[in-house]
């Protein structure tokens, strides 16, 4: 029998352990980065429109203010319910993410 050199031993070891065709962890990290980049792009495109809507609401406030006061009073309870539901949903999603780790 011939004895293998250290280089031949390493080559034989690496030949047995071929890299997988797809690495699921790498794919998941890449998809997460792409999703994050798309989310920031959406926020970036929506921010100017939100600014325009805010300026428009500020400019129309003297005209629409008195009529909107009555509507605002009637929307306090539904807004509180929606806000509470949103907070509960956000807290439950954060808890689920922690438990999934």
Residue pairs with C-beta under 8 A, 6 or more apart in sequence:
4 12
